[in-house]
Amino acid sequence: MDLFFDTLFNGMAIGSVLVLAALGLAVVFGLMGVINMAHGELMMIGAYTTFVVQNLVKNGPLEFLFPIYILVAIPIAFLVSGLVGLLLEKTVIRRLYGRPLETLLATWGVSLILQQFVRSVSTAFALGLVLAVAVGLLVPRLLPARWGRQRWAPLLDLGRWLLAALLGIGLASLLGGVRVLDQPWFSARNIDVTAPRWLRGSIDLGALNMPVARLFILALTALALLAVVWFLQKSVWGMRIRAVTQNRAMSDCLGIPTERVDALTFLVGSGLAGVAGVAVTLLGSVGPNLGGNYIVDCFMVVVLGGVGKLLGTVVAALGIGILSYVIGSGSLLLVWPAMPSALNALVSFFATTSMAKVLVFALIVLFLQFRPAGLFPQKGRMVEA
């Protein structure tokens, strides 16, 4: 029985990370119907933000914050990932609403760009990027408003971004001649985040051993879930998001700023991905390919739970996390040693992390044949193109 509870706890800890990872995707994909393949890379940005915060407070005048740096990193990771998501929405997604295939391909390309950005970013590269983004976003404010309503406005947009890119590349090339500014911040290798002392060790409850870091992830997941529920149900902007989700045209007629709602939705969803990245750093090393390990699982959670349903996201994530751990770690063979030989051979065949994902994916596909809308079907109308 102790082995059963230990397996259940570890499965819930992994499932809680999946809840955090899928929560942001549920907000973006579930409420707006946008397929964001770069969601996993937003998690990666949150993880690398945690690494940077750790290094900043490890030595120097902010060293007194090191024992609680993980708590400092959570809001910073939310803000950094949220701003990256906001930039993605304003530059790419906004022009592709109602075109799911183009959105999927565009965000997949963005995910590859973000992976390479982490591998090769330097101070010169970062300053050039900041200049390019600033020019691209500020130029329209300096031009007459009537130009944006002309027939040739799309060409003007293309021209300003080309100009911004050229200026950014020029600055990066100029600063790249300075060796100090041309050194990469990270590399293709994985990085490790050292947990604060109070997150190390474990708590023993009888024969059950509960690592403190995983208990912290469970608590962080619960707080994030409560915050999202309060935001969507009680806040003014949360009600506006739900209104736009159900009827965009009517919301626009009633004076709700739908473009701001779209931007805010992406900011919140992307910020939650950053918080998930903070949690992932407590489980092991992270690298540029972190997002690819979670994006498929996140979409499985959202689809299985029911598009737009937070309760379904939680139930599906915990179920997938527990099932994947129980099968992939081989714990089921230890918990139930007397299982029939045929079932034992089947479980042994899938008793690896990769094969367990295959089995879980097959079970989800089979389940969706009988309940195509997931565990908790969406009621009402989804966001309109």
Secondary structure, DSSP 8 states (H G I E B T S, - for coil): -HHHHHHHHHHHHHHHHHHHHHHHHIIIIIHH----TTHHHHHHHHHHHHHHHHHHHHSSTTGGGGGGHHHHHHHHHHHHHHHHHHHHHHHTGGGGTT-HHHHHHHHHHHHHHHHHHHHH-BHHHHHHHHHHHHHHHHHHHHS-GGGGGSTTHHHHHHHHHHHHHHHHHHHHHHHTTSGGGGSBSS-SS-B-----GGGSSEEEETTEEEEHHHHHHHHHHHHHHHHHHHHHHHSHHHHHHHHHHH-HHHHHHTT--HHHHHHHHHHHHHHHHHHHHHHHHTTS-B-TTTGGGTHHHHHHHHHHH-TT-HHHHHHHHHHHHHHHHHHHTSHHHHH-TT--HHHHHHHHHT-SHHHHHHHHHHHHHHHHHH-TT-SS---S-----
